[in-house]
Amino acid sequence: MIKIKRVLVYIIGITIFLFTSCKKQSTETLPPQYSGPEEVTVPLTQHVSLWNKYKNNDVNAVGVLITDTASNWLGIVHAFKSFGIPFSLTTSVLEVIKHPVVLIYPEISGKTFTDDKANKLMNYTTGGGTLIGSELVGRKLMSFFGIANSEPSNTRFSASLVNLKDPVLKQFVYPEEKTFLFGDKKTFPTIFGMYGYIPAGAKTLIKYDDNTALLTSYKQGAGITYAFGIDLGYFIQRCYCSRGFNGERTYVNGYDPALDVFLRIIKKIYLISNPNAVTIGTVPENKKLTICLSHDVDYSSSVENSLKYAAMEKVNNVAATYFIQAKYVKDYNDEIFFSPKYIADIKRVYAMGMEIASHSVAHSHGFIHFNYGTGKEAYPAYQPFVLTEDSTKDASILGELRVSKFLLEKALNDKMKISSFRAGYLCDPPSLPQALVSTGYNACSNVTANLSRTHLPFQLNYDRDFKEELDIFEYPITIEDEEKPTMMKRYDKAVDVFNKISTYGGFACVLIHPNILKEKFEFEQKIIKEFSGKAYFTTLSNFSSWWNVRNKVSIAVKISAKTVILTVNSPDDIKGLSLYVPVNWQLNPNEIGIKTEKGVVILDDLKGIRSVKFEIK
């Protein structure tokens, strides 16, 4: 017993020694020019986004009839924009039936439509229009959709595609597309409410795990109806705001396109229903997919290795994004490495054509719980200190963003504005989107594609909530290096994921910590070689600049006899924008600055309004 007590005393003594040693804080003293920033960050005030911002006069687009302006219509808007589906929002039945395809959102019920409005929608459809409804509970229109009953439930956890020969479903060939999850019932006994349909003539296209229908189609005269049993805007917002129900099969390193399946179905309905449909491409220069190679430099030995990665990337004519931790405090995590030598190496990486981005100051697990901050945080007074894996003192969200950005920009002699951010451990506090905007960032790569259920970038909202959109985008991570087995042993799986994403112009971000070379280095080399010429390799800042402008591009189609005028409006300069047009449209030979392939036109350089002329053959 005495021996046991002595051992315990010894262990306690060692623990106290280590803990007190760790608490001895030391800081790198940088030259005077690194003191700052001086300007104060003013917090953003939340404002509710208004639906009529997205009302336009392009009747060739999808008409979205908003039946409740307090609904999650912002999810529809952001997803349509990501997928390049043109649309116009309205609250008027008379306006919406001018469009060849109509989506009614969020619900169809007896309260939503008078008999007169319901009759107008039915006449529109039987006359050749395409009507997409969701959450049907009104008897009259439910019958019009070929549905006998609508059963609500919050215990539906999965769905499967059926009738795969249907024109809107033929595009789906991979198992992950044919069956997907909404939530993990072991963790969440109930999730969000959905409607399951009992068809009465309608064809089931997607069914839930209880065999009721999630999506149906039903011919009506010369037109057709589709009915979704899920609130698409709500589901999209849940995914984009990282508020799912653990429905992802894997956290990362896989293909999990549940949200994408729904949007690809709507896009296909639009293309089938409208012979003059035009959509906006998701990858510059009409490449098959976008690949962003990224490195998290958050360990002292990673700095020197970064030079080797950057040299390899330069030889292969690709540029990568280096998320650099500006670590000037010795703490629980590591030694100081934001030092004059470290800064010299950062400059060398940048000189090889790489992007330098922020990976915070403290790189703390506790970032998700940090207070928002004052907006006055500055070096050297800002001294975040990591005590343990989950505990950090004297840190704030604004401090991590402001100070790291400032120091990195000074390290580069203010030659480059730091515009991209990734937190340590992908910690994702709800207030991060508005903090990023207020501190001057325009790109965030802080969640995984599988967690977001999409393989495309998407726009963020204030507080990662559902009401206000912000001018910043998330670029989700597809493949990372820490999961077992090692990267080369899952190289074929990664290639398979990229190939699947490329079928619809997806975005693939690779995260590699340059703490070691060997197999990680080899993996990246092979990826570059495998997708050279097929993928658009880019840094996050370059792609986010392109994507941000693309998000503001609008199109309008005017047809007269055998002539089409396609008007494209971009508020800022954008290069390599692809537009997908009907294959029977032939570009007028007098048009210049445009590359053309079958069914595709690529605008070399666009700013402002340009009208492009086609002949219908």
C-alpha positions as CSV (number, residue, x, y, z in Angstrom):
1,M,0.0,0.0,0.0
2,I,2.9,2.4,0.9
3,K,4.5,1.6,-2.5
4,I,1.3,2.5,-4.3
5,K,1.0,5.8,-2.4
6,R,4.6,6.6,-3.3
7,V,3.9,5.9,-7.0
8,L,0.8,8.1,-6.9
9,V,2.7,10.9,-5.3
10,Y,5.4,10.6,-7.9
11,I,2.9,10.7,-10.8
12,I,1.1,13.7,-9.3
13,G,4.4,15.5,-8.9
14,I,5.4,14.9,-12.5
15,T,2.0,16.0,-13.7
16,I,2.2,19.3,-11.7
17,F,5.8,19.8,-13.0
18,L,4.7,19.3,-16.7
19,F,1.6,21.5,-16.3
20,T,3.5,24.4,-14.7
21,S,6.3,24.1,-17.3
22,C,3.7,24.3,-20.0
23,K,2.2,27.4,-18.5
24,K,5.5,29.2,-18.8
25,Q,4.6,31.3,-21.7
26,S,7.2,32.6,-24.1
27,T,6.7,34.7,-27.2
28,E,8.6,35.5,-30.4
29,T,9.5,39.2,-30.6
30,L,9.0,40.3,-34.1
31,P,10.3,43.6,-35.7
32,P,8.3,46.8,-35.1
33,Q,6.5,46.6,-38.5
34,Y,4.6,43.6,-37.2
35,S,2.8,45.5,-34.6
36,G,-0.9,45.7,-35.5
37,P,-3.4,45.8,-37.0
38,E,-4.3,49.3,-35.9
39,E,-7.8,49.5,-37.6
40,V,-10.8,48.3,-35.6
41,T,-13.0,45.5,-36.9
42,V,-16.6,46.6,-36.8
43,P,-19.0,43.6,-36.2
44,L,-21.6,43.0,-38.9
45,T,-25.2,43.7,-38.0
46,Q,-27.6,40.9,-39.0
47,H,-30.3,41.8,-41.6
48,V,-32.8,39.4,-43.0
49,S,-32.3,38.7,-46.8
50,L,-35.2,39.7,-49.0
51,W,-36.6,37.4,-51.6
52,N,-37.3,40.1,-54.2
53,K,-33.6,40.6,-54.7
54,Y,-33.9,37.5,-56.9
55,K,-36.9,38.6,-58.9
56,N,-36.0,39.1,-62.6
57,N,-37.6,39.2,-66.0
58,D,-36.0,36.1,-67.6
59,V,-39.1,33.9,-68.4
60,N,-36.8,31.3,-69.8
61,A,-35.5,30.5,-66.3
62,V,-37.2,28.3,-63.7
63,G,-40.0,30.2,-62.1
64,V,-40.0,29.8,-58.3
65,L,-43.3,30.6,-56.7
66,I,-42.8,31.5,-53.0
67,T,-45.9,30.7,-51.0
68,D,-44.3,31.7,-47.7
69,T,-41.7,34.5,-47.7
70,A,-40.6,33.5,-44.2
71,S,-39.6,30.0,-45.4
72,N,-36.2,28.6,-46.2
73,W,-36.2,29.9,-49.8
74,L,-32.6,31.1,-49.3
75,G,-31.5,27.4,-49.5
76,I,-33.2,27.1,-52.9
77,V,-31.4,30.2,-54.1
78,H,-27.9,29.2,-53.0
79,A,-28.2,25.7,-54.4
80,F,-29.6,26.9,-57.7
81,K,-26.7,29.3,-58.0
82,S,-24.1,26.7,-57.2
83,F,-25.6,24.4,-59.8
84,G,-25.9,27.1,-62.4
85,I,-29.7,26.8,-62.7
86,P,-31.2,30.2,-63.8
87,F,-34.3,31.1,-61.8
88,S,-36.6,34.0,-60.8
89,L,-38.5,34.3,-57.5
90,T,-42.1,35.6,-57.4
91,T,-45.1,35.5,-55.2
92,S,-47.5,35.8,-58.2
93,V,-49.2,32.9,-59.8
94,L,-49.8,35.0,-62.9
95,E,-46.1,35.8,-63.2
96,V,-44.8,32.3,-62.5
97,I,-46.9,30.6,-65.2
98,K,-45.0,32.5,-67.8
99,H,-42.0,30.2,-67.2
100,P,-41.7,26.7,-68.8
101,V,-40.8,25.2,-65.5
102,V,-42.4,26.2,-62.2
103,L,-41.3,25.2,-58.7
104,I,-43.8,25.9,-55.9
105,Y,-42.0,26.4,-52.5
106,P,-42.3,25.6,-49.6
107,E,-45.7,23.9,-49.6
108,I,-49.0,23.3,-51.4
109,S,-52.0,23.3,-49.1
110,G,-55.6,24.6,-48.9
111,K,-54.3,27.7,-47.2
112,T,-51.7,28.3,-50.0
113,F,-54.0,28.6,-53.0
114,T,-57.5,29.8,-53.7
115,D,-59.5,27.8,-56.2
116,D,-58.8,30.4,-58.9
117,K,-55.0,30.2,-58.4
118,A,-55.1,26.4,-58.2
119,N,-57.0,26.3,-61.5
120,K,-54.5,28.5,-63.2
121,L,-51.7,26.2,-62.2
122,M,-53.6,23.2,-63.4
123,N,-54.4,24.8,-66.7
124,Y,-50.7,25.8,-67.1
125,T,-49.6,22.2,-66.6
126,T,-52.2,20.5,-68.9
127,G,-51.3,23.1,-71.5
128,G,-47.7,21.8,-71.5
129,G,-46.0,23.3,-68.5
130,T,-43.9,21.5,-65.9
131,L,-45.0,21.9,-62.3
132,I,-42.7,20.9,-59.4
133,G,-44.4,20.9,-56.0
134,S,-43.2,20.1,-52.5
135,E,-44.9,19.1,-49.2
136,L,-48.4,18.5,-50.7
137,V,-51.2,18.6,-48.2
138,G,-54.0,20.3,-50.2
139,R,-56.5,17.7,-51.5
140,K,-57.4,19.3,-54.7
141,L,-53.8,19.8,-56.0
142,M,-52.7,16.6,-54.4
143,S,-55.1,14.7,-56.6
144,F,-53.8,16.7,-59.6
145,F,-50.3,15.4,-58.8
146,G,-51.6,11.8,-58.9
147,I,-51.3,11.4,-55.1
148,A,-54.0,9.8,-52.8
149,N,-52.5,10.7,-49.5
150,S,-49.6,12.6,-47.8
151,E,-48.3,11.2,-44.5
152,P,-46.0,13.3,-42.3
153,S,-43.2,11.7,-40.3
154,N,-39.9,12.7,-38.6
155,T,-38.6,9.1,-38.5
156,R,-37.6,8.6,-42.1
157,F,-33.8,8.1,-42.3
158,S,-33.0,7.0,-45.8
159,A,-34.2,7.1,-49.4
160,S,-33.6,5.2,-52.6
161,L,-34.0,5.9,-56.3
162,V,-36.4,3.7,-58.2
163,N,-37.5,3.6,-61.8
164,L,-33.9,4.4,-62.8
165,K,-34.9,4.4,-66.5
166,D,-36.9,7.5,-66.0
167,P,-35.3,10.4,-68.0
168,V,-34.5,12.5,-64.9
169,L,-32.9,9.5,-63.1
170,K,-30.8,8.0,-65.9
171,Q,-27.9,10.2,-65.0
172,F,-27.4,8.4,-61.7
173,V,-25.1,5.3,-61.9
174,Y,-23.2,5.1,-58.6
175,P,-24.4,3.4,-55.5
176,E,-23.9,6.5,-53.3
177,E,-26.4,8.4,-55.6
178,K,-29.0,5.7,-55.6
179,T,-29.3,5.4,-51.9
180,F,-28.6,8.0,-49.3
181,L,-29.2,8.9,-45.6
182,F,-30.9,11.8,-43.9
183,G,-29.8,11.0,-40.4
184,D,-28.4,8.4,-38.0
185,K,-31.3,7.0,-36.1
186,K,-28.9,5.6,-33.4
187,T,-27.9,9.2,-32.5
188,F,-31.2,10.9,-33.4
189,P,-34.4,9.0,-32.8
190,T,-36.3,11.7,-34.7
191,I,-35.1,14.1,-37.3
192,F,-36.9,16.8,-39.4
193,G,-40.4,16.2,-40.7
194,M,-41.0,14.9,-44.3
195,Y,-44.1,13.9,-46.2
196,G,-44.5,10.4,-47.6
197,Y,-46.9,10.1,-50.6
198,I,-49.3,7.3,-51.4
199,P,-49.5,7.5,-55.2
200,A,-52.8,7.3,-57.0
201,G,-51.6,7.1,-60.6
202,A,-48.3,8.9,-60.0
203,K,-45.0,7.1,-60.6
204,T,-42.6,6.9,-57.7
205,L,-39.1,8.1,-58.5
206,I,-37.6,8.1,-55.0
207,K,-39.0,6.2,-52.0
208,Y,-38.3,6.4,-48.3
209,D,-37.3,3.6,-46.1
210,D,-41.0,3.1,-45.2
211,N,-41.8,2.6,-48.9
212,T,-43.8,5.8,-49.2
213,A,-42.8,8.1,-52.0
214,L,-40.4,11.0,-51.6
215,L,-40.6,12.1,-55.3
216,T,-43.3,11.3,-57.8
217,S,-44.0,12.2,-61.4
218,Y,-47.4,12.3,-63.1
219,K,-48.4,13.2,-66.7
220,Q,-51.2,15.8,-66.9
221,G,-52.3,16.6,-70.5
222,A,-49.4,18.0,-72.4
223,G,-47.5,18.7,-69.2
224,I,-46.1,16.9,-66.2
225,T,-46.0,17.3,-62.4
226,Y,-43.3,16.3,-59.9
227,A,-43.9,16.3,-56.2
228,F,-41.2,16.3,-53.5
229,G,-42.1,15.1,-50.0
230,I,-39.2,17.0,-48.4
231,D,-38.7,20.7,-47.8
232,L,-35.8,21.1,-50.1
233,G,-34.8,24.6,-48.9
234,Y,-34.7,23.4,-45.3
235,F,-32.7,20.3,-46.1
236,I,-30.2,22.4,-48.2
237,Q,-29.8,24.9,-45.4
238,R,-29.2,22.2,-42.8
239,C,-26.4,20.8,-45.0
240,Y,-24.9,24.1,-45.8
241,C,-25.0,25.3,-42.2
242,S,-23.3,22.1,-40.8
243,R,-26.5,21.2,-38.9
244,G,-27.3,17.8,-40.3
245,F,-28.3,14.7,-38.4
246,N,-25.1,12.6,-39.0
247,G,-26.5,11.4,-42.3
248,E,-23.1,11.3,-44.0
249,R,-21.7,7.8,-44.5
250,T,-18.2,9.0,-43.8
251,Y,-16.9,12.3,-42.5
252,V,-14.4,12.8,-45.4
253,N,-12.6,10.8,-48.1
254,G,-15.7,9.6,-49.8
255,Y,-18.5,10.4,-52.2
256,D,-21.7,11.5,-50.4
257,P,-23.9,13.5,-52.8
258,A,-27.3,13.4,-51.2
259,L,-28.0,17.1,-51.6
260,D,-26.5,17.1,-55.1
261,V,-28.8,14.3,-56.2
262,F,-31.9,16.5,-55.6
263,L,-30.4,19.5,-57.4
264,R,-29.3,17.4,-60.4
265,I,-32.8,16.1,-60.6
266,I,-34.3,19.6,-60.8
267,K,-31.6,20.7,-63.3
268,K,-32.5,17.7,-65.5
269,I,-36.2,18.4,-65.2
270,Y,-35.4,22.0,-66.4
271,L,-33.3,20.7,-69.3
272,I,-35.9,18.2,-70.4
273,S,-38.9,20.5,-70.1
274,N,-37.4,23.6,-71.7
275,P,-35.9,23.1,-75.2
276,N,-34.2,26.5,-74.8
277,A,-32.7,25.9,-71.4
278,V,-29.3,27.5,-70.7
279,T,-27.2,26.7,-67.6
280,I,-24.0,28.2,-66.2
281,G,-20.9,26.0,-65.9
282,T,-19.3,25.3,-62.5
283,V,-15.7,24.9,-63.7
284,P,-13.6,27.5,-65.5
285,E,-12.8,26.8,-69.2
286,N,-15.3,23.9,-69.3
287,K,-13.0,21.5,-67.5
288,K,-14.5,18.4,-65.9
289,L,-13.7,19.3,-62.3
290,T,-11.8,21.8,-60.1
291,I,-9.0,20.6,-57.9
292,C,-7.6,22.7,-55.1
293,L,-4.4,21.3,-53.5
294,S,-4.0,22.7,-50.0
295,H,-1.6,22.3,-47.1
296,D,-2.1,23.0,-43.4
297,V,1.3,24.2,-42.1
298,D,0.7,23.9,-38.3
299,Y,3.8,22.1,-37.1
300,S,7.4,23.3,-36.7
301,S,8.9,20.6,-39.0
302,S,6.2,21.3,-41.7
303,V,7.7,24.6,-42.7
304,E,10.9,23.3,-44.4
305,N,8.9,20.5,-46.1
306,S,6.5,23.1,-47.6
307,L,9.4,24.3,-49.7
308,K,9.8,20.8,-51.2
309,Y,6.0,20.5,-51.9
310,A,5.9,24.0,-53.5
311,A,9.0,23.2,-55.7
312,M,7.3,20.0,-56.9
313,E,4.0,21.9,-57.6
314,K,5.8,24.6,-59.5
315,V,7.6,22.0,-61.7
316,N,4.2,20.5,-62.5
317,N,2.7,24.0,-63.4
318,V,0.1,23.9,-60.6
319,A,-0.3,26.2,-57.6
320,A,-1.5,25.2,-54.2
321,T,-2.8,27.0,-51.1
322,Y,-0.7,27.0,-48.0
323,F,-2.7,27.6,-44.8
324,I,0.0,29.0,-42.5
325,Q,-0.3,29.1,-38.7
326,A,1.2,32.4,-37.4
327,K,2.4,30.8,-34.2
328,Y,4.4,33.2,-32.0
329,V,3.5,31.7,-28.6
330,K,5.1,28.6,-27.1
331,D,2.3,26.6,-25.5
332,Y,0.8,23.1,-25.0
333,N,0.6,22.5,-28.8
334,D,4.1,23.3,-30.0
335,E,7.2,25.5,-30.1
336,I,7.2,29.0,-31.6
337,F,7.8,28.9,-35.3
338,F,6.6,32.2,-36.7
339,S,10.1,33.5,-36.6
340,P,12.4,35.3,-39.0
341,K,13.6,32.0,-40.6
342,Y,10.0,30.8,-40.8
343,I,9.0,34.1,-42.5
344,A,11.8,33.7,-45.0
345,D,10.5,30.3,-45.9
346,I,7.0,31.6,-46.3
347,K,8.3,34.2,-48.7
348,R,10.0,31.5,-50.7
349,V,6.8,29.4,-50.9
350,Y,5.0,32.5,-52.1
351,A,7.7,33.3,-54.6
352,M,7.1,29.9,-56.3
353,G,3.5,31.0,-57.1
354,M,1.7,29.5,-54.2
355,E,-1.1,31.1,-52.2
356,I,-0.5,32.0,-48.6
357,A,-3.6,31.7,-46.4
358,S,-4.4,31.9,-42.7
359,H,-4.5,28.9,-40.4
360,S,-5.1,31.0,-37.3
361,V,-2.7,31.9,-34.5
362,A,-3.4,29.4,-31.8
363,H,-4.6,26.4,-33.9
364,S,-6.8,25.4,-30.9
365,H,-9.4,22.7,-30.4
366,G,-11.3,25.3,-28.4
367,F,-11.7,27.7,-31.3
368,I,-15.4,26.6,-31.6
369,H,-16.0,28.0,-28.1
370,F,-13.9,31.2,-28.3
371,N,-15.7,34.5,-27.6
372,Y,-16.3,36.7,-30.6
373,G,-13.8,39.3,-29.6
374,T,-13.5,43.1,-29.5
375,G,-12.2,43.8,-33.0
376,K,-9.2,45.5,-31.5
377,E,-7.0,42.5,-31.1
378,A,-3.4,43.2,-32.3
379,Y,0.1,41.8,-32.1
380,P,2.0,41.8,-29.7
381,A,-0.8,42.4,-27.1
382,Y,-2.9,39.5,-28.4
383,Q,-1.4,36.4,-26.6
384,P,-3.6,33.3,-27.1
385,F,-2.2,30.5,-25.0
386,V,-3.3,26.9,-25.4
387,L,-3.3,25.3,-22.0
388,T,-4.6,21.8,-22.9
389,E,-6.1,20.1,-25.9
390,D,-9.5,21.7,-25.1
391,S,-8.6,24.8,-23.1
392,T,-7.2,28.1,-24.4
393,K,-7.0,31.4,-22.6
394,D,-6.9,35.0,-23.9
395,A,-8.1,34.1,-27.4
396,S,-11.0,35.2,-29.5
397,I,-12.4,34.5,-33.0
398,L,-11.7,38.0,-34.3
399,G,-8.2,37.8,-32.8
400,E,-7.4,34.6,-34.6
401,L,-8.6,36.1,-37.9
402,R,-7.3,39.6,-37.6
403,V,-3.8,39.0,-36.2
404,S,-2.9,36.0,-38.4
405,K,-4.0,37.9,-41.5
406,F,-2.1,40.9,-40.5
407,L,1.1,39.1,-39.7
408,L,1.1,37.0,-42.9
409,E,0.5,40.0,-45.0
410,K,3.4,41.8,-43.3
411,A,5.6,38.7,-43.9
412,L,4.9,39.0,-47.6
413,N,5.6,42.8,-47.5
414,D,1.9,43.5,-48.1
415,K,2.3,42.1,-51.7
416,M,-0.6,39.7,-51.2
417,K,-3.9,40.2,-49.3
418,I,-4.7,37.1,-47.3
419,S,-8.2,36.1,-48.4
420,S,-8.6,32.4,-47.4
421,F,-9.0,30.8,-44.0
422,R,-9.1,27.4,-42.4
423,A,-9.3,26.8,-38.7
424,G,-7.3,24.3,-36.8
425,Y,-9.0,20.9,-36.5
426,L,-11.7,22.4,-38.8
427,C,-13.4,23.9,-35.8
428,D,-16.5,25.8,-37.0
429,P,-18.1,28.3,-34.6
430,P,-21.5,29.6,-35.7
431,S,-20.3,33.2,-35.9
432,L,-17.3,32.4,-38.1
433,P,-19.0,33.5,-41.4
434,Q,-19.7,37.1,-40.3
435,A,-16.3,37.3,-38.6
436,L,-14.6,36.3,-41.8
437,V,-16.5,38.9,-43.8
438,S,-15.8,41.7,-41.3
439,T,-12.0,40.9,-41.3
440,G,-11.7,40.9,-45.0
441,Y,-11.7,37.2,-46.0
442,N,-13.7,35.9,-49.0
443,A,-13.1,32.1,-48.9
444,C,-13.5,29.5,-46.2
445,S,-12.4,25.9,-46.4
446,N,-13.5,24.7,-43.0
447,V,-16.0,21.8,-43.5
448,T,-15.9,18.5,-45.4
449,A,-17.9,17.8,-48.5
450,N,-19.5,14.7,-47.0
451,L,-20.6,16.7,-43.9
452,S,-22.2,19.3,-46.2
453,R,-23.6,16.5,-48.5
454,T,-22.4,18.4,-51.6
455,H,-19.4,18.4,-53.8
456,L,-19.7,22.1,-54.9
457,P,-18.9,25.3,-53.2
458,F,-21.8,27.1,-51.5
459,Q,-22.7,30.5,-50.0
460,L,-22.7,31.0,-46.3
461,N,-25.2,32.7,-44.0
462,Y,-24.9,34.8,-40.9
463,D,-24.4,32.6,-37.8
464,R,-24.6,29.6,-40.2
465,D,-28.3,30.1,-39.8
466,F,-31.1,30.4,-42.3
467,K,-32.0,34.0,-42.7
468,E,-29.2,36.2,-44.0
469,E,-26.8,35.4,-46.8
470,L,-23.2,36.8,-46.7
471,D,-20.8,37.5,-49.5
472,I,-18.5,34.6,-48.6
473,F,-18.4,31.0,-49.7
474,E,-17.4,27.6,-48.3
475,Y,-15.1,25.4,-50.4
476,P,-15.5,21.9,-48.8
477,I,-12.7,19.4,-48.2
478,T,-12.9,16.2,-50.2
479,I,-9.8,14.2,-49.4
480,E,-7.5,14.6,-46.4
481,D,-4.4,12.8,-45.1
482,E,-5.0,11.8,-41.5
483,E,-7.5,8.9,-42.0
484,K,-6.1,5.4,-42.1
485,P,-4.8,3.7,-44.1
486,T,-2.1,6.0,-45.4
487,M,-2.8,8.1,-48.6
488,M,-1.1,5.9,-51.2
489,K,-3.0,2.9,-49.9
490,R,-6.3,4.7,-50.7
491,Y,-5.1,6.5,-53.9
492,D,-7.4,4.5,-56.1
493,K,-10.4,5.4,-53.9
494,A,-9.5,9.1,-54.1
495,V,-9.3,8.9,-57.9
496,D,-12.7,7.1,-57.9
497,V,-14.2,9.9,-55.8
498,F,-12.8,12.6,-58.2
499,N,-14.1,10.8,-61.3
500,K,-17.6,10.6,-59.7
501,I,-17.5,14.3,-58.9
502,S,-16.4,15.1,-62.4
503,T,-19.6,13.8,-63.9
504,Y,-21.3,17.1,-62.9
505,G,-18.4,19.6,-62.7
506,G,-17.7,19.2,-59.0
507,F,-15.1,20.8,-56.7
508,A,-12.4,18.7,-55.0
509,C,-10.2,20.1,-52.3
510,V,-7.3,18.0,-51.1
511,L,-5.8,18.6,-47.6
512,I,-2.3,17.4,-47.0
513,H,-0.2,18.3,-43.9
514,P,3.4,18.7,-45.1
515,N,4.8,17.3,-41.8
516,I,6.2,14.3,-43.8
517,L,7.2,13.7,-47.4
518,K,7.3,10.2,-48.9
519,E,3.8,8.7,-49.5
520,K,1.9,12.0,-49.1
521,F,4.3,13.7,-51.6
522,E,3.9,10.7,-54.0
523,F,0.1,10.8,-53.6
524,E,0.0,14.5,-54.7
525,Q,2.3,13.9,-57.6
526,K,0.2,11.1,-58.9
527,I,-3.0,13.1,-58.5
528,I,-1.5,15.9,-60.6
529,K,-0.4,13.5,-63.3
530,E,-3.7,11.6,-63.3
531,F,-5.9,14.7,-63.8
532,S,-3.6,16.9,-65.8
533,G,-5.6,18.3,-68.7
534,K,-8.9,17.0,-67.3
535,A,-9.1,19.1,-64.1
536,Y,-8.7,22.8,-63.5
537,F,-6.0,23.1,-60.8
538,T,-6.2,26.3,-58.9
539,T,-5.5,28.0,-55.6
540,L,-8.4,28.7,-53.3
541,S,-8.0,32.5,-53.6
542,N,-8.0,32.4,-57.4
543,F,-11.0,30.0,-57.6
544,S,-12.9,31.9,-55.0
545,S,-12.4,35.2,-56.9
546,W,-13.8,33.4,-60.0
547,W,-16.7,31.7,-58.1
548,N,-17.7,34.9,-56.4
549,V,-18.1,36.7,-59.7
550,R,-19.8,33.7,-61.3
551,N,-22.3,33.8,-58.5
552,K,-23.4,37.3,-59.6
553,V,-23.6,36.4,-63.3
554,S,-27.1,36.6,-64.8
555,I,-28.4,35.4,-68.1
556,A,-31.5,36.1,-70.2
557,V,-32.8,34.5,-73.4
558,K,-34.8,36.1,-76.1
559,I,-36.1,34.1,-79.1
560,S,-37.6,35.4,-82.3
561,A,-38.2,33.1,-85.3
562,K,-34.9,31.2,-85.8
563,T,-32.7,33.7,-83.9
564,V,-31.7,33.7,-80.2
565,I,-30.1,36.5,-78.3
566,L,-28.4,35.3,-75.1
567,T,-27.6,38.2,-72.8
568,V,-25.0,37.6,-70.2
569,N,-24.4,40.2,-67.5
570,S,-21.3,40.1,-65.2
571,P,-20.7,43.0,-62.8
572,D,-16.9,42.2,-62.6
573,D,-14.4,40.6,-65.0
574,I,-14.6,36.8,-65.3
575,K,-12.6,34.6,-67.6
576,G,-13.4,31.1,-69.0
577,L,-17.1,31.2,-68.1
578,S,-18.9,28.3,-69.7
579,L,-22.6,28.4,-70.7
580,Y,-24.4,25.2,-71.7
581,V,-26.8,25.9,-74.6
582,P,-29.1,23.7,-76.7
583,V,-27.1,21.7,-79.2
584,N,-29.2,23.1,-82.1
585,W,-28.1,26.6,-81.4
586,Q,-25.3,27.6,-83.7
587,L,-23.1,30.6,-82.8
588,N,-23.2,33.5,-85.2
589,P,-19.8,33.6,-87.0
590,N,-19.4,37.3,-86.3
591,E,-19.1,36.7,-82.5
592,I,-15.5,37.1,-81.3
593,G,-13.8,36.2,-78.0
594,I,-15.9,33.0,-77.7
595,K,-14.8,29.4,-77.8
596,T,-17.4,27.0,-78.8
597,E,-17.9,23.2,-78.5
598,K,-21.1,21.2,-79.1
599,G,-23.7,22.6,-76.7
600,V,-21.1,24.8,-74.9
601,V,-19.9,28.4,-75.3
602,I,-16.9,29.6,-73.3
603,L,-16.5,33.4,-72.9
604,D,-12.8,34.2,-72.8
605,D,-13.3,37.5,-71.0
606,L,-16.5,39.0,-69.8
607,K,-17.3,42.2,-67.9
608,G,-20.6,44.0,-68.0
609,I,-23.3,43.1,-70.5
610,R,-22.7,41.0,-73.6
611,S,-25.4,39.8,-76.0
612,V,-24.4,36.7,-78.0
613,K,-26.3,35.8,-81.1
614,F,-27.2,32.2,-82.2
615,E,-29.1,30.7,-85.1
616,I,-31.5,27.8,-84.4
617,K,-30.8,24.9,-86.7
